[in-house]
Amino acid sequence: MTLEKKAAKCAEYIKKHTSALVVSHIDADGLTSAAIMGKALERAGIDYKTRFARQLDMQALTEIADRNPDLVIFTDLGSGMIETISSLKLNAVISDHHQPHGLYEHHLNPHLFGINGATEISGSGVTYLIASAIGGNADLADLAIVGAVGDLQHVKHGQLAGMNRKILEEGVRINVMHYEKDILLFGKQTRPIFKLLQYSTDPYLPGITGSEDASIEFLKRIGIRQHGEKWRRWIDLEPAEKKQIVSALFQFGLSSGMPGYKVERLVGEVYTLSREREGTEVRDASEYSTLLNATARYDHADIGLAVCMGDRDKKFDEACSLLNEHRKNLVEGLNLVKERGIIQMENLQYFDSGNKIRETIVGIVAGMSMSFVNNRNLPVIAFADSDGGVKVSSRGNQELIRKGLNLGDAINEAAKAVGGTGGGHDIAAGAFIPRESKQEFLRILDSKIGLQIK
């Protein structure tokens, strides 16, 4: 059976029900997954409600079971808790792309078909396959691409690949998407060009990132000036000016000692949503996904979901306000890591942010910190205080994956060993552990990663 045929089987099962509870994750991929499923259910005449979860654990699943829903549809989560879902006798469909632990009849996961869920299809992409099989939902391809970009699935190859590529091409064919090579810095649609440099975190531009004055000075030095009292946006520039900025950034990066692979990350494939108005945060897939993260990771998943469902008025304005705060928090988080430094063990490196970085964004900060760590031969582990314990986030890179690193497995095993829960992808994973078990967790995790990469 192929992934598409299994999607069709899940779709047929969903259509047998009159109501459903959609349970999804609190990030861009989770929000777009929930929206895709919500729109598909709405169009199929199936009543539904939506619930979001930071982490799917026994407590969350028990609360869901107590509501006795007709059908639960897990999107962008669920594959790591199959045994518990089964034990609670939940009537469920699981649409996920994280590494699976166990078997379940209505479980759609790319890993079960030899497809990499970290780079070839995201949670929203998997959910899109089910929505397509339900019928009449090809126009939701743009949301699936936003989810994939939010999950950084385009980073490994500099463009979307695998099943993501098929979904992208379908979106292009029906004119809801288009793509091209361009600068990858955040804010091309909406921000003055100096802001692209000021808030550049991947790559981190030494001496420029975090400084408005240095960003403006850099542009003036290469002959890019404001028009009147206002700075233009990237989309307002002439092609020659764009080329001039990219060339100067390449030269700056190399002269600053940045490795070539980091400098090359300045340019890549970008994805534009054709139906959205130019100059808005939802026109570019990267900006759209960051906008969604800025809602869900600050306890406002309902706002992000409303934007995905089409709200371009009040909820959209609220999301944009949250986005401004989110970008500031990320830069402050990166500066904190640079000030405190990263502690190195034999097979990993880590930082403990305590209560200084919000638990819902510490994983993003961990990923961004990969751009300036001294030792790229070790994965980055991050801790943040959480209610009742500690949130763990981890990030690796493709070189480590080739050596055998699988953070999803290692984090899952180390978390279980100290009474916590965890899982994820080979390149990125997370966990919740008891507060007092941090050092024991690190010791076990260091050992397990060592066995993988040696």
VOZADO-669507 format. One record per residue: x negated, y, z of N, C-alpha, C in turn. Coordinates in steps of 0.001 Angstrom, whole numbers, plus 500000, padded with zeros to 6 digits. Each point is the difference from the previous one (the first is absolute). Last residue first. Example, Ala and Ser with C-alpha at 12.3 -4.5 7.8 and 13.67 -1.06 7.14 Angstrom:
2
487150497750507080499180501190500060500770501090500730;499710494280499930500890501190500000499100501200500000;
// end
This chain:
454
470975507127516798498697499341499969500089498591499430;503757503015500702499103500658499038498610499364499959;503593498293502933500530500198498643498938500482499028;499042499488504652500147498691499355500490500141498559;499739503899502622498659499475499732500052498652499299;503973501937501569499545500675498783498613499483499614;501711498444504036500761499450498873499603500642498675;498055501621504070499579498620499720500691499443498775;501289504229501560498626500084499494499513498600499599;504129500313502219500096500456498615498625500060499345;500276498959504590500543498904499192500019500390498528;498643503301503054499036498898500028500463498850499094;502892503685500651498864500356499152498990498855499927;503630499501502973500475499980498612498846500286499040;499188500490504549500095498581499661500443499827498550;499917504357501692498635499479499857499995498518499638;504252502175500787499266500560498856498624499357499794;503890499331503313499307498940499265499152500510498835;503115502385503174498813499550500719499158499003499205;504207501861498334499004501058500190498695499482500606;503146496856496894500047500586501346498839500972500211;501651499426494958499400499153501028500174500660501369;501495500040494324500284500606501296499462499038501053;498598500872494462500461499184501118500431500897501154;498291499670494172500277500693501250500504499062501064;497168500607494709500901499269500890500183500787501288;497439499662494659500569500894501003501002499229500843;497496497854496516499243501254500044500499500977501061;502050495675499178498579499722500174499200501290500198;505060500260501564499303499609498782498556499638500301;503757499542503859499889500987498930499342499426498770;500834499460505942499941499419498667499854501086498965;501335498818505775499322500741498945500022499265498691;501148500234505911500463499564498678499293500821498938;498748498334505462500598501017499145500522499403498711;497357497938503792501404500228500326500671501088499197;495438498190499549500092500885501172501448500360500338;498847497131496294499132499507501073500083500850501262;502234501226495907500670498887500686499198499532501210;498015503232497223501127500571500748500738498909500782;496523498699497083499454500698501169501117500588500862;501178497900495897499480499026500957499481500675501267;501563502748496449501095499159500492499509499048501094;496829502615497657500774500812500946501124499173500616;497472497943496609499172500248501185500757500780501068;502090499178495752499826498774500779499256500271501304;500512503633497058501320499523500396499901498767500877;496107501855497941500404500666501240501363499513500485;496066497966496966501459499986499956500499500557501326;495028499301496907500795500675501027501491499838499743;496107498438497228500857499085500751500846500648501067;496956501877496490499173499199500905500831499021500824;502057503133497075499250499042499179499109499100500857;502303503518502067500961498970499590499275498928499184;497582503818501215500181499096501130500977498870499664;499334503415496824498751499258500151500118498971501124;503584503017499239499956498884499057498701499194500091;501775502453504414499808500455498626499815498782499100;502612501304505085498781499480499407499790500621498628;502921500993504971499815500201498568498663499404499562;504043500222504425498696499626499451499975500215498494;502742501038505209500037500063498540498613499667499473;503248499684504864498735499738499303500237500135498503;502471501659504964500134499707498574498595499827499412;501848499227505252499079500686499088500311499577498570;503323500197504674498789499336499533499156500857499096;504361501181502018499858498627500450498749499291499536;501124504168497321500865499650501120499822498529500345;495805502233497809501368499748499591500829499695501237;494728502011498116500938499674501069501411499856499445;495713498926496974500772501156500435500980499550501077;495295498238496777500954499833501098500725501315500260;496991497310495713500416501204500712501025499660501069;495834497885496418501115499672500882500330501260500796;497146498592495179500291500984501052501243499549500762;496018496977497151501334500589500009500165500984501162;495227498958497488500820499591501133501386500627499884;496329500896497031499975498539500054500815499458501167;498976504663498875501147499489499254500039498477499980;497784504072503120499827498592499658501255499464499306;499676504584501424498632499725499544499834498570499495;504615503061499735499250499140500931498629499681499413;503633502664497859498781500620500533499255499126501015;504117498816497532499294500817499014498732500633500563;503212497337502505499125499154499197499173500819499008;503497501834502731498661500047500596499018499097499259;504650500115498855499284501177499516498581500063500553;502855496551501514499712499833498581499205501164499444;501500500295504436498983498947499884499602499797498542;503566502899500899498723500619500371498866498975499883;504316498412499355499644500881498884498646500649500269;501823497426503436499556499151498896499589500805498787;501922502116503772498608499652500257499453499082498905;504565501931500601499124500493498932498547499585500205;503655498851503018500566499740498675499142500518498864;498991500659504724499839498596499620500493499719498591;497962504789501515501272499292500096499842498571499478;496032502777502276500540499776498657501266499162500140;497829501250503924499669501169499184500486499877498558;499974496982504109501276500665499659499783501219499107;496440496163499835500821500236501190501335500579499612;496234498523497117500502501378500022500821500310501243;495871496588498314501175499981500871500488501437500156;496858496903496190500162501201500815501305499874500782;496094496501497204501318500425500475499947501374500652;497537495595496737499782501294500635501361500547500397;497599494764498863501028501017499810499534501308500617;497444495916500221500759499750498769501132500986499751;496768500355503750499270499189499023500734499904498660;501114504334502651499731498676500550499327499175498904;500841505647500989499715498850499139499735498747500816;502792505057500305499164499040500725499825498739499160;500936505418498717500539498649499899499021499030500649;501161505675500723499177498952499419500687498643500032;501276504732501377499792498945500989499067498908499492;501174503656497113499413500553501225499642498892500988;502265498895495962498641500462499690499300500521501258;504521498748500341499163498813499786498558500413499722;503159503442500373499811499343501292499078498791499868;501366502227496093498999500784500716499709499395501372;503450498094497454498692499730499392498894500752500726;504418500887501317499616498645500370498633499636499453;501931504082498736499574500063501401499541498624500481;501849500239495711498694500673500012499460500083501424;504315498261499499499018499099499407498604500616500024;503711502588501435499662498958500975498947499044499458;501780503327497141499144500607501032499545498941501003;503092498690496745498690500233499388499026500616501004;504502499371501390499315498724499794498599500215499433;503013503654500421499451499612501294499165498731499878;502303501456496190498968500987500342499319499641501317;503719497412498634498806499732499203498872500960500356;504359500559501824499257498929500668498695499699499271;502920503042497994499464500586501243499169498973500760;502319498534496204498863500847499608499364500669501214;503966497470500604498869499124499686498763500817499645;504050502258500641499487499511501282498772499107499780;502320501487496211499299501124500632499392499575501339;502710496883497804498766500206499238499173501121500621;504293499182501681499072498959500426498656500138499287;503471503045498714499591500170501397498954498969500428;500728499739495066500416501223500689499449500022501428;499978496446496541499018501023499636500362501346500630;501186494231500074500218501306500622498866500958499622;500406495149498732500364501076499091500223501360500604;498359495547501735501354499754499495500513501166499157;495771500210502212499949498896499030501363499757499354;499795503118503489499287500523498834499932498928498906;501780498724504120500940500896499314499360500589498742;497304497414502849500939499152499271500991500857499219;496989502193502865499323499449498825500925499143499160;501660501609504073499795501124499079499335499499498717;500595496972503541501294500319499388499875501138498993;496340498651502773500171499157498816501304500307499276;497261502077503892501078500568499190500163499215498700;496475499656503614501322499635500534501161500631499244;495322500171498717500284500970501058501441499837500500;498157497453496392498987499840501045500149501024501114;502903500049496144500153498733500728499021499887501160;499763503875497126501295499904500690500032498758500884;496237500977497289500135501111500946501338499984500723;499015496925496470499242499666501213500169501064501075;501877500904495808500754498963500704499285499568501280;497827503062497170501190500631500557500797498984500821;496450498401497504499522500686501198501146500723500692;500890497923495893499749498989501026499503500632501298;500685502838496282501274499436500437499763499001501133;496274501781497790500611500986500891501307499469500579;497910497298496827499155500105501184500580500984501005;502089499451495741500206498834500868499179500078501282;502006504285497320498789499178499944500131498862501004;503568503014499707499651499841498586498816499041499829;502070501780504159500438498677499556499735499763498512;499095504145502463499252498934500668500382498605499524;500440504364496704500551499562501284499208498810500531;499371502229495662499640500921501071500586499643501350;502582498302495702498581500318500069499746501010501111;504157496510500140499650501341499531498505500263500178;502101495002499099499875500995501069499493501330499444;500554495886497459501306500586500311499937501075501071;496140497369498460500515500854498930501301500708500355;495669498341502865501406499614499940500733500966499069;494594498347500238500949501105500073501421499488499826;494535498424501266501328499546499597501036501090500277;494223499071499024501030500615500838501369499711499394;494476498103499883501324500043499392500993500611500983;494931501529500499500625498700499772501360500185499365;495376502680502648500832499927498794500559498587499856;497210501179503683500634501298499748500991499934498838;496997496465501602501381499965500477500707501343499842;495313499255499027500877499511498931501464499966500413;496621501075503158500196501107499055500977499585498899;498648496722503047500889500961500651500314501157499058;496947496687498620501352499444500005500990500947500686;495289501096499816500700500147498734501428499498500027;497719501818504540499777498901499051500851500171498753;498313504254502847501113499055499971499688498890499007;497293504021501086499610498674500454501138498995500050;499839504681498362500212499921501456499646498635500555;499862500994495321498948500792500646500120499981501518;503325497815497414498710499322499815498863500756500689;504330501954500049499995498731500711498657499307499926;500716503967497478499922500279501440499879498699500796;500727499697495363498643500460500282499806500252501492;504335498867498560499095498864499791498572500401500369;503177503386500014500174499120501156499104498763499889;500145503020496366499312500617501141500111499137501248;502364498640496141498558499908499758499216500555501186;504677500466500055499622498599500174498495499833499842;501795504265499132500063499675501432499545498568500246;500343501449495517498931500728500673499947499651501490;503537498370497327498751499291499691498825500634500734;504137502147500278500044498725500730498692499237499804;500588503909497510499758500319501403500002498725500849;501100499665495436498571500323500142499655500308501458;504599499225498802499176498784499957498511500270500202;503384503465502212499724499582498635499121498741500021;503406501202504149498694500268499405499944499564498532;503670499392503275500028501291499305498708500285499237;500794496124502848500826499868498796500080501299499208;497709499871504210499280499196499002500785499933498694;501057504294502853499988498566500295499221499277498900;499066505288501507500832499102499186499931498568500536;499484504759502816499246498912499390500958499119499214;500674505422501196500366498594500208499024499053499315;500206504927499845499861499660501411500228498512500261;498445501331495219500651500969500879499743499627501449;498595496232497652500662500966499130500778500968500870;495322497055501230501447500125500112500525501014498997;495482497146498964500492501046500886501519500031500016;495167497162498505501461499836500053500542500997501014;495205499211498960500714500885499086501500499804499943;496454497947502858499979499399498660500873500791499012;499609501403504542498616499813499557499933499401498595;504146500484502301499505501294499505498594499857499415;501926496237502087500704500321498752499493501309499406;498306498697504205499582499036498983500632500349498654;501374502435503785498669500406499563499487499079498894;504051498926502148500171501172499130498651500438499433;499925496541503121500699499549498794500166501139499011;498216500864504281499020499290499171500636499535498693;502818502090503201499014500955499475499009499315499068;503194497353502322500628500806498950498982500934499357;499156495202502531499686501429500044500637500741498825;500221495139500791500359500602501281499759501490500076;497249497318496435501209499463500619500226500632501368;495957501111497857501169500602499347501296499523500651;495587498467501301499874501453499982501175500706499360;499500495019498640499249500588501110499821501504499847;503913496661498278499023500905499387499239500729501097;502842495131499350499733501080500946498886500861499404;503333497001496764498829500010500865499963501210500939;503168499134500684499516498803499303499752500371498538;501373503312503019499497499066501004499478498713499367;501604505552499049499485498776499388499393499101501079;502054504550500342500614498814500602499548498699499337;498304504283498568500042500123501457500513498723500668;500044500444495222498662499770500538500018499993501525;503986500952497774499615498653499581498632499641500576;501690504388500514500525499060500987499664498553499633;499017503652497082499009499887501078500469499025501076;502854501036496242498903499076499711498972499906501125;505209500843500985498951500812499377498745499150499863;504495497181500160499105500797500847499074500912499200;503454496685498294500609500984500907499036500960500664;499124496183496778501272500595499590500375501243500800;496042497329500926499900500602498660501277500730499593;498362497466504227500671501296499955500021500673498642;496203496318501768501407500136500366500499501429499826;496043497360497103500187500749501236501483500307500210;497815497707496165500800499261500976500239500766501292;499252501224494414499368500076501308500923499336501022;500718498108495225499937501353500537499242499956501327;502392496865495554498794500193500806499939501440500478;504804497549499047498853500541499280498791500040500936;505837498437499341498722499997500711498893500518499098;505914499674501005498900500013499049498698500119500780;505792498684500706498610500173500414499136500350498797;504637499101499633500074500533501354498598500279500549;501560498032495500499750501428500165500294500541501400;499986495401497943501323500613500160499898501470500406;495991497523499230500871499627498874501375500668500107;496842500376503559499626500841498851500956499755498833;500472497261503775500413501365500309499694500967498879;498457495605499642501457500006499874500559501384500292;495433499300500641500311500038498568501509499971499762;498487499549504469499681501328499460500397500100498538;500323495818502048501067500887500485499791501409499465;496667496874499064501220499645499278501156500909500407;495964500394502330499858500538498641501263499716499178;499592498187504349500223501447500066499979500614498602;498815495486500564501445500208499932500348501484500086;495068499641498917500844498858500324501483500281499808;496990504294500939499735498778499235501007498922500392;498625505798500295500852498887500404499771498803499086;495967503440500828501321500030499375500798498798500505;495559500686501334500186501362499504501313500163499260;498431496011502371499658500067498582500072501425499436;500829499205504713498974499020499651499535500154498553;503694502655501849498638500431500326498943499035499481;505043499913499939499322500452498784498509500254500224;503241498827503423499745498834499161499306500352498689;501664502422504318498648500107499422499640498826499103;504267501280502262499265498862500556498584499916499436;502954503283498407499931500230501439499223498911500708;500912499435495466498978501038500171499841500333501482;503427497010498907498699499389499692498861500992500198;504458501565500462499627499100501088498640499376499795;501787502618496541499682500865501144499560499144501191;501623497720496289498645500523499751499575500939501119;504379498303500079499059498902500221498562500459499798;503485502993498988499857499844501450499016498881500332;501103500651495465499185501116500497499807499922501515;502822496868497715498568499724499834499141501131500549;504939499537499578499366500132501308498506499695499938;503174499567496311499637501408500226499337500217501359;501872495758498562498678500260499422499532501429500267;504196497298501252499180500823500895498597500293499474;504021496939498641500258501425499795499150500929500836;500303494972501756500518500544498742500188501496499999;497961496222502863501398500291500358500707500623498804;495407499283499668500753498761499813501467500161500405;497029503578500709500148499790498553500834498763499721;498836500853504451500998500972499542500253499844498506;496562497420501896501313499515500442501099500926499499;495625501330499151500286498783499235501361499423500383;498348503670502447500470500404498670500333498787499141;497938499369504177501424500318500162500615500429498674;495397499258500079500683498729500233501503500229500113;497353503816499718500000499283498730500718498665500114;499304502588503848501052500603499184500078499330498633;496559498658502917501303499600500527501140500556499176;495571499539497236500280500476501356501348499467500475;495999498221496333501403500396500159500243500359501460;495563499158498314500756499736498777501483500324500084;496499500357503593499540500768498837500882499850498764;500687497892504404499305501229500390499646500872498807;502080495556499846500943501014500468499349501288500455;498724495895496360499479500758501130500953501133500389;501078495022497742499894501418499633499591500792501242;501252495163499553498627500281499589499766501429499556;504061498134501932499901499726498559498612500335499456;501364500754504528500483498631499798499919499582498533;498988504464501415498925499088500381500396498543499781;503136503670499352499090499715498883498906498990500334;505056500180502056498688500530500362499001499623498910;505447499399501864499282500404498792498705500675500402;503996496583502130498805500766500355499231500310498722;504098497052501740500177501228499219498900500997500374;499600495687502014500649499763498709500097501260499142;495927499092503319501400500370500215500693499953498638;494893498931502942500852499858498823501449500326500362;494741501570502084501147499112500075500801500000498712;497014503833500803499711498988501016501249499151500169;497682503813496099501078499242500648499485498992501012;498181505030498138499657498577500016501033499201500792;501754504387497629498926499725500943499769498492500080;503493502262497491498761499749499250498808499792500919;505972499569499776498795500528500634498778499672499142;505488499149501030499342500564498821498757500735500481;503998496269501841498758500703500320499326500420498701;505156498558502123499173500021498799498773500830500351;503783497211503404499135501069499500499468499755498606;502923498609504703500299499772498582499295501109499230;498617497929504973500442501154499221500262499578498558;498496497506504231501062499614499058500604501207499276;496182499535503165501168500801500392501199499741499092;495831497906499124500420499557501336501230500753500489;497944501205495833500656498688499927500545499574501352;497472503917499782501235500213499241500798498698499919;495716499764501872500949500642500913501338500246499321;496494498236497388500370499031501029501036500586500955;498084502812496654500962499037499465500464498999501052;497036504247499731500835499591501136501042498972499585;496819502308497042499164499587501124500782499474501183;502040501769495979499233498796499650499131499494501140;502709504150500157500714498752500221499176498753499766;500114505305497713499591499324501226500777498681500119;500720503013496382498655500439500350499581499520501391;504966499338499483499217500516498877498687500587500514;504502496553501414498745500607500444499222500460498772;505308498860501169499033500049498910498771500750500507;504566497173502106498904500946500237499058499926498808;505543498756501016498753499732499298498988501061500377;504007499685502446500355499001498995498746499544499244;499414501863505052500329500477498648500326498838499060;499251500756505258500652498946499215500400500472498595;497640502036504004501028500718499235500780499062499079;496284498507502604501113500308500904501129500743499285;495862499067497774500831498799500124501227500263500867;496755503400499628500710499831498726500952498815500083;497192500751503645500992501071499922500817499893498715;496391497083500502501082499623500919501111501041499979;496072500883497564500806498967499348501159499540500885;496867503117501733500747500608498893500923498980499337;497121498422503395500995500918500544500865500598498895;496320497221498824501101499248500577501102500927500519;497145502272496281499609499061501046501239499315500562;498116503578495980501025498976500150499512498969501019;498918505420499360499402498681500045501123498998500216;501125504417499107498545500197499944499298498660499904;505082500985498179499224499423501101498524500300499808;505555501441498283498552500003499783499275499498501242;505190499597497322499269500149501263498513499943499685;505295500515497429498542499923499942499402500240501374;504919498058497431499400500964500906498496499785499961;504558498709496541498720499759500666499669501116500982;503842497447496108499788500932501108498671499698500679;501273499032494789499747499324501270499734501046501080;500686500448494997501207500041500829499854499278501323;496722500947496386500637498687499933501267499934500852;497248503885499887500497499809498637500727498664499848;497920500958504126501062500983499754500632499782498635;496187497506501115501178499529500735501198500902499748;495871501322498174500467498776499337501260499457500675;497805503717501946500659500384498749500563498777499275;497498499205503918501236500716500299500767500388498751;495699498052499611501007499017500387501336500672500286;496454502843499002500279499146498833501080498986500337;498407502670503524500826500773499072500366499173498769;497058498155503206501344500130500569500933500729499044;495469499731498798500604498666499981501439500055500490;497399503858500317500433499780498615500633498622499849;498231501022504230501118500893499682500509499788498583;496142497630501435501199499533500687501219500836499683;495802501313498333500403498760499349501283499448500630;498025503819501952500545500319498681500499498751499286;500096499440505145499016500694499184500611500211498619;501682497263504142499980501467500069498794500586499268;503196495274499126498826500527500690499971501523499921;504655496818499881498798500317499235498942500670500851;505217497299499446498985500332501004498678500218499271;505674499658499025498674500106499393499024500464501077;504982497393499908499157500916500757498622499972499356;505229498816497905498616499652500320499372501069500886;504965497781497330499323501028500801498600499521500356;502890497419497253500744501264499883499366501122500808;498031495229497325500385500639501261500703501331499754;497952497108496646501052499191500621500551500653501268;496257501705497425501292500336499386501160499174500553;495418499158501314500467501285500530501405500314499492;497829496231498238500405499764501386500550501281500619;498171500230495699501267499268499972500515499751501413;495747501928499543501046500937499573501367499322500004;496148497406500841500307500864501149501138500956499664;498399497352496501500661499145500987500393500809501240;497445502120496689501370499784499518500791499138500976;495444500636500823500718501256500222501460499859499582;497104496479499042500331499997501428500749501283500370;498401499672495653501096499044500189500414499916501466;496280502712498861501245500576499473501187499055500195;495649498511501179500435501059500912501334500585499547;499207495030498353499252501257499940500543500984501038;499865494319499817500846501201500000499117501254500000;
// end
